[in-house]
Amino acid sequence: MLSSFKLWILTCLLVVHEWALAEAVISAISKLAEREKFRRLDEVVLGVGELQQIDLQIFKLALDQLKVPKFEGLRFRIRVEAAELKCRACGKSWSFDREMLEEDVREMIHFIPEISHAYLKCPRCGSPDFEILKGRGVWIREIKGEKLG
Amino acid sequence: MSDPRIHIIEDRLSSIKSVVAVSSGKGGVGKSLIASTSALILAKKGRKVGLLDLDFTNPSTHVILGAESAMPIEDRGIIPPKIHGVEYLSIIYYSRDKPAPLRGEDASNILLEILSITRWSRLDHLIIDMPPGIGDAFLDIIRFIKRMKFLIVTTSSKLAFETIRKLIILLLDLGMPIIGLIENMKISETPSIREYMKDYPVRFLGEIPLDLKLEEALGDVEKLLKTRFAVKLEEIIETLMRRGLI
């Protein structure tokens, strides 16, 4: 029987966008493990860009909930990569500061990080033409485990 | 350094029977109108339909559908709102009325994010309004959505056809199935496009005359479906349905 706290957490998990990304990670790991002939997975290190503004606790819980029985002992480590932006017009580099943004704009960027091009501008020259040098997306950095044979 | 979002796209689209990409090498030929109106016509005929606007830098299907006020729901990803019986998603829900100046890598990442987090229901058709041209965005869509069939739109102009010709050659080289070609906004009786198409292994689906009343119907779906444009498009879609091509 699930405790009311666990039920509450599960309900939260079911409504968030982190769940969809966790599903993508589990699907990718299953395919990679099969391709690379892993008998057992011990640890997966994930990279998450700061622009995604993922709630790490919820993301980790979603990963644990979605984990297939075959990967029972698998642990996840998540490393957040700070976002670095660079203006293509004047060359100015700056970092992403979510606290400077309105709540609804943070939400839009949370769902689609590159939509930041509609909302952010170079702090020096005001151009919206900037490059996201670092800190976007979700990626698998490392997989540790035991291979067959 | 593998991006896990790529691996879930097939699963996300697995509940969809057919994915139709409405494409034109050139902008301004009525591609978005044909994509949106086709989705409405199919929904009117009882099909379960989705419409996905992937023209990120110039989205316009929301104006055609009058869909600005709806919002996707967050539920283990995002659930597209239903607009006039069509499940609908556009970047406009996130960029709102602001321009989104996107370069190739940015557009690729948006595409990945949208395809990996959007949860469509069980659909008969997902109609995609493709970006014009055959650049990064177009090629990435083909890379990520493997099982698309193309509906190509041109005008009667030689200039439009010159670009369409290249699009057709590219799609054939890539082995992508092509449903056929529609000649839109026809203003004279010249059979030139029908004639040009004889050199290509692609069906000529029909001509839609230029409809000057169409502009007044934008944003008003009932009015739109009564225009000469929509009536002619419906005839083409009925033929495609009868022949099992869509």
Interface residues (C-beta under 8 A of the other chain):
Chain A: L13 L14 V15 V16 H17 W19 A20 L21 E23 A24 V25 S27 A28 I29 K31 L32 G47 M108 F111 I112 P113 E114 I115 H117 A118 Y119 P128 D129 E131 I132 R136 G137 V138 W139 I140 R141
Chain B: M1 S2 D3 P4 R5 I6 H7 I8 D11 E74 D75 R76 G77 I78 I91 Y94 S95 R96 K98 P99 A100 P101 L102 R103 D106 A107 N109 I110 L112 E113 I114 S116 I117 R119
